[in-house]
Amino acid sequence: MRKLLVSLAILGSWAALSAQQVAYEEYDLDNGLHVILHQDNAAPVVVTSVMYHVGSKDENPEKTGFAHFFEHLLFEGSENIARGDFFKIVTSNGGYNNANTTQDRTYYYELFPSNNLELGLWLESERLLHPIINQIGVDTQKEVVQEERRLRVDNAPYGRLIENMFKNMFTNHPYRWSVIGSLEHLASASLEDFQDFNQQYYVPNNAVLVVAGDFEMAEAKKLVSAYFAPIPKGADIVKKTYAEDPIEGPIHAQFEDPNIQIPLVLLGYRTPGQAEKDAYVLNMISSYLSDGESSVLQKKLVDQKRMALQIFAFNYSLEDYGAYLLGGLPLGENSMDDLVKEIDEEIEKLKTDLISERDYQKLQNQFENSFVNSNSSVEGIANSLARNYMLFGNTDLINTEIDIYRSITREDIREVARKYLNAGQRVELNYIPKQN
């Protein structure tokens, strides 16, 4: 009976996933703007979003922080939107909006009641066609970003953890500096520097527009054409490539943080870009090691041996490379070396033995649930469509990505662990309290 119930549950899960097909239409305007439309009339809301293929990796090493800075600057206003009115327009029409920046892209979006589709399209077209980049806006946002760095990075406990890991992991690639960049670089940058950055990267041929939610397809196409087709195409953008030599280590690094009392040890392995199948396998390894109360490291080091206050593993997956990160906070008299020894023991088991069938099925269930949840809202769908097109070159991953996880075997997990999770190929960062 138990086997029957399990089989029915699995069949039900597969049926649900099979039914969850996200329909969309995509095309290009003459100016190079890629357009993706997803119609879903289940709820009276609509998302308009634009993702630009520009992140911190596209910056001049002497002028870092520009991509994130523009995330703020382009809310200043336009030729037709008064300074400071962007957010007022959104909220007064029952919507909300936000933006975020990574190493690889910058994303802007609005969610409105569906009768405001045209308003959302107009706002994003204004950001692209009529931005005002003047000295008062630049000076204002310099202060905003400076305060953000102080609050979220410089004065936040463990706020410089990833920054210090990446600067030791990468020597050539721009991933070596943080997304928020250098305050000194931003402070010394001229108005012309910002105007040049806008002209180079904020062009339709470097962007994807996604409309998702409650709308009529013919009307949406008409409005998209009206607001975005007149925008001139920008110059062709040639993306630079950077090769990193293999890590010959381990590389030992240390950083003293005045904002912490408990040390943290972080192990970092350079891994392939997010579109590679190995990156998906590493995502599964992360879940196996530290996702949830029953995960290997959580159960062993936090619950049973009480050696760690917290333990974690995650694949920091990016377009060109990834960083597989393992770490924890030692508890009591246990040292960072003690934690590393225990972590290495579990990594060696992964490299030697196949995980159990039970653990393997658990991972499959976890990723099927995650796949369903990621596309459970129009905001999530809009983000996935833009991301899959721009960073993976495959919009239909929104429907097929789960097949990649289903194709991963226990043998794949063992081989990927052997390939990347080696002590001689990592950065070992001791992140410790600053001594007075």
N, C-alpha and C positions, 0 to 999 in steps of 0.2 A: 504493500500500500504506500509506504514512504517513497519508494522509487517512483511509483506512479505519480504521486503528488509533485515530486521534484521535476519529473519530465513534463508534466502539465505546466508547471511554473515557467520552465525554460521555453516551452512552446509559446506560452502567453507573452513572454518578454520579446521573443522574436517577432510575434505577430504585431505587437505594439510598435516595435521598431520598423517593421516593414510598412506599417501604415503611416508612419511619421515621415513622409516625403515632403520636403520643402520645395514648393513650386516657385520658379522665378523666371524672369526673362532678362536677358542682358544684351547690350549693344553698345556701339561706339558712336559718339558725335564726331563731326568732321574735325573738330579742334582737338581730338584725342581723348576727351573725357569718356571714361567707361561708365556705363549706367547699368544698374541692376535693380529690377523692380520685383518686389514680392507682395502679392495681393493676398490679404487675409482679412475678411470682413467679419470675423468673429467678435471683435470688440471695436468700439468707435474711437480708435486712436491710430495715429500714424507717426512714424519716425522718419525724419530726413537726416541723413548723415553723409559726411564726406571724409574719406581717408586719403591723406597725402603720403606719398612714398618718400618721406624725409624724416629722419630721426637724428639722434646725436652722432651716429656714425658718419653722417654726411657733412659734418662741421670741419672747419679749419682747426687744426690742433692748437693754434694760437688764439682761436676765437670760439671756445667751447660754450655750450649752454644756449646757443641760438635756437635750436629746434624747440626746446621746452619754452624758451622766452616767447616765441611766436604763439604758442598755445594761449598765453596771456594777452599778448599784444593785439591779436586779431579780434578781441572782444572790445577794443577801445572804441570802435565805430567805423563808419564809412562815409562816403560822400552823401549818402541819403539816410544815415543813422547817426543821430547826434551822439557825441562822446558820452559814454556811460549809459546809453539808452538800450543797448542790446538786451541785457537781462530784463529790463523793465518791460520791453515789448513782449518777451517770451512769457513772463509771469502774468502779465495783464491779459494775456490771451489763453490762460489756463494750461500753459506748458511748463516744461523744465528742460534744461540743457546742460551740457558739460563737455569737457574735452580732456584728452590725455595724450601723453607723449611717451614713446619708448625709444630704444636705440635705433629702431628700424622705420617707424612711422608715426604720424600725428593724426589724431582722430577727433572730429567734432560732430556733435549730434544734438537734435532737438526732438522731443516727444510732445505732440499736440493732440487735442481733440481732432478727429478726422476732418472737420470742416475748416481746419487751418493748414491744409496741405500746401496751399499756395504761399502762405506766410513763411512756412519752413523753407521752401525752395528759394524764396526771395532772400531770406536772411543768409543762407549759404552762398547764394550767387553774389550777394553784396560783399561777403568776405573775400571772394575770389576776384571779383571784377573791380570793386571800388574801395579797397582798403585805404585808410588814411594812416600813413606811417610818418608821424611828425615828432618833433623833439619833446613836446609835452607828454605825449603818449609813451614814448620810449623812457623818459625820465620817471614817469609814474610807475611803469611796470618794472623798471630796474629796482625800485624800492620794494615792490611786492615780492619779486623773486628773491631778493636779498633776505627778506624776512622769512620767506618760505624755506630757504636753505638753512637759516639759523634755527628755525623751529623744527623742521623735519629731519635735518641731517646733523648739523654741527652740535646742537644741544639736545638731541634725542638719544636715549639709551640705545646702543648698538646701531646708531644711525649711519655710521660710516663702514659698516661691515662689508656690504657688497662692493662698495667703492674700493676698499682695500684689497679684496679678493681679486677683482677684475684687473686692477693695475699690476698685480703680480702674475696673473694668468696670461695676459695679452701684452705683447711687446710691440707689435706692428699694427694690429687692428685697432680702429677707433673705439672698439668696445672697452679699451683700457681706461677711458675717462667716463665719469658719471653722466647721466642724462641731464641733471640740473646744471652741470658744468661748473665753470670757475666764476666766482663773483668778480675777480680781478679782470678777467676777460670781458665780461659784460660791462663793467664800469668803464673800461678804456675804449670800448667799441664806439664808433661814430654813427651818426644817423645814416650816413651813406652805406655803412656795413649792413645795417638792418634792411635798408631798401634793396640792396643788391641780393640779399638772401631771399627776400620775398619775390623778387623778379625771377630768380633762378628756379625756385622750388614750388611756389604757389601758382602753378599753371595747370590748366585742365588736363594736359597730357601727362601729368604726374599725379593724377587723382582718380578716385572712383567714387561716384555718387550712388548711394543706396536709398531707396524709398521702400519702406516696409509697413504694412498695416492695412487700414480700412480706406481704400480708394478705388476708383474705377480706372482701369488700365489706359483707356484711350485719353481720358482727361489728364492723367499723370504724364503721359508721353508728350502731350501738347504743352503742358506747363514746363516740363523739363526743357523742351526745345526753346520755348519762349525766354526762359531765364538763363539758360546755360549755353545755348548754341552761339549767341553773339560774342562770347568771351574769346579773345584771340588765343591761338595756340602759342605756347612758349617755345623757347629753344629746346632742342633735343637734350636730354639729360643722360650723360654717360656715367654709370655707376662705377666707382673704383673697386677693385678687388684687392684683398690683402691676404697674404699667406703667412701662416704661423708655423714655425718649426715645432716639432714635438717637444713637449716638456721633458727635460732631463733632470730628474730630481731625486728625491722630493725637494721642492723649493720651500724653505722655511722663512716665514714672515711673522712680524709681530706689530701690533698697533695698540697704543695706550689710549683708552677712552676715559675722559674725566667724568662721564655721565653714568658709569656703571659701577657696581660693587661685586658682581659675580663674573668671573672670566667665561669666555666662550671659545671653544675650539671649532674651526671650520676647515674641512677638507674639500678641495676643489679640483675636479678633473675636467679638462677641456674635451668637449664632445662635438659631434657633428651638428649641422644646422637642422632646424626644426622640421624641414620637409623630408629628411631622411628617415627610413624605416627604423634605424637604430635609435633615433630620438624617441619614437613611440615606445620602443622596448624599454628605454630608460625611464619613461614616465611610469611604466608598469612596475619597474624595480623600485621606484620611489614609493609607490603605494604599498608594495609588499613590505618594505623596510619600516615605514613610519606613518602610514595613513590609518589612523584610528587606534582605538584602545587595544585591539588584538594584533596589531602589526608587530613584526619581529623585534625591532629595536625598542619600541615603546614598552612592550610586554617584558622584555629582558632587562633593560637598563633603568626604566622608570618604575615599573610595578614590582618586579621580582627582586632584583639586586639593589634597587634604590641607589644607584650610582649617579643618576642624572636627574636634574630638576626638569629638564626638557630635552627632547631629542628630535631631530628632524632630518629629512632627506627630500630633496626635490631637484628636478631637472629644469634649470633656468634656460629655457629653449629660445633661441633667437634665430634670425634669418640666415646668418652666415656660419655661426658657431653656436654651441651651447656650453653651459657650465653645469656639470653635475655636482651638487653641493650636499655634503653630509656634515652634521655637527651636533653640538649639544652643550649644555651648561652642567658642569660637574656639581654633584651634591655632597655636602659635608667634607670629609677628609679625602675624597676621591679627587684625583688630579686630571688634567686634560689628557695626559699620556695614558691614564687608565681608560678613559673613554675611547681614545683612538685604538687601543689594543682590542677592546671589546667590539668596536665597529668593524675593525679589520677581520676579526674572527667570523663575523656574519657575512662579510664580503667574500671571504675565502670559501665559505659553505656554498654561496651562490655560484662561484666559479668551479666548484667541484661536483656538487650534487644538483640534481633536478629538484625544483620545488615540488611539493606534494600536489597531487591532482586536486585535492580539496582547496588548497591555497590558490591554485591556478584558476579554478572555477570561480572562486571568490573575486579574484582580480577581474575576470571577464564580466561578472555581474556589476562590479563597481564602475567599470568604464562604460558599460551599457547605460547604467543609470545616469552617469555624468553626461553622456552624449545626449540623452533625452532632455535632461535639465538645462543644458546649455542653450537649447533651442525652444525653450518653453515660453518665451516672451518675444514680442516683436523687437524689443531692444537687443536681446541676445541674438536673434536671427540677423538683424541688420549688421551687427558687429561681426558675426561669423561670415556672412557673405562678403563683406569688404575685406576682411582679413584673409580669407581663403583665396580670393582673387589676387590680392596684391602681394602677399607674402609667400603663398604656396603655388600660385599660378594655376589654381584649380578650384573654381567656384563651387563645383559639385561636391567638394569634400563635406559640405554641410549635410549631404545625404549618405556619403560613402565612407567617411572617416572611420566609423565604427568597424568597417570591414578590415581596415588595417589592423586594429586591435584584435579582431577575431582571428586574423591570420598568424598572430604571434604564438609561437609554441614555447613549451618549457625549455626546449633545446635552444631557442633563440635567446631566452633570458640568460641562460648559462653562458652562451657564446659572447653576448654583448658585455656581460660582466667581466669576462676574461679579456675582452678587447680593450676596454676603457678604464676599468676600476683597478688600476695597478698603482702601488705605492710609489714607484719610480716615475709616475706620470702625473703627479699631483702637486698642488700648492697646499701647504699646511700652515694655516694662519692661527696664531694665538692672539686672541682679542681680549686684552686684559685691562683691569682698572688702572688708571693713571696714578702713579705714586706721587704723594705730596713731597 
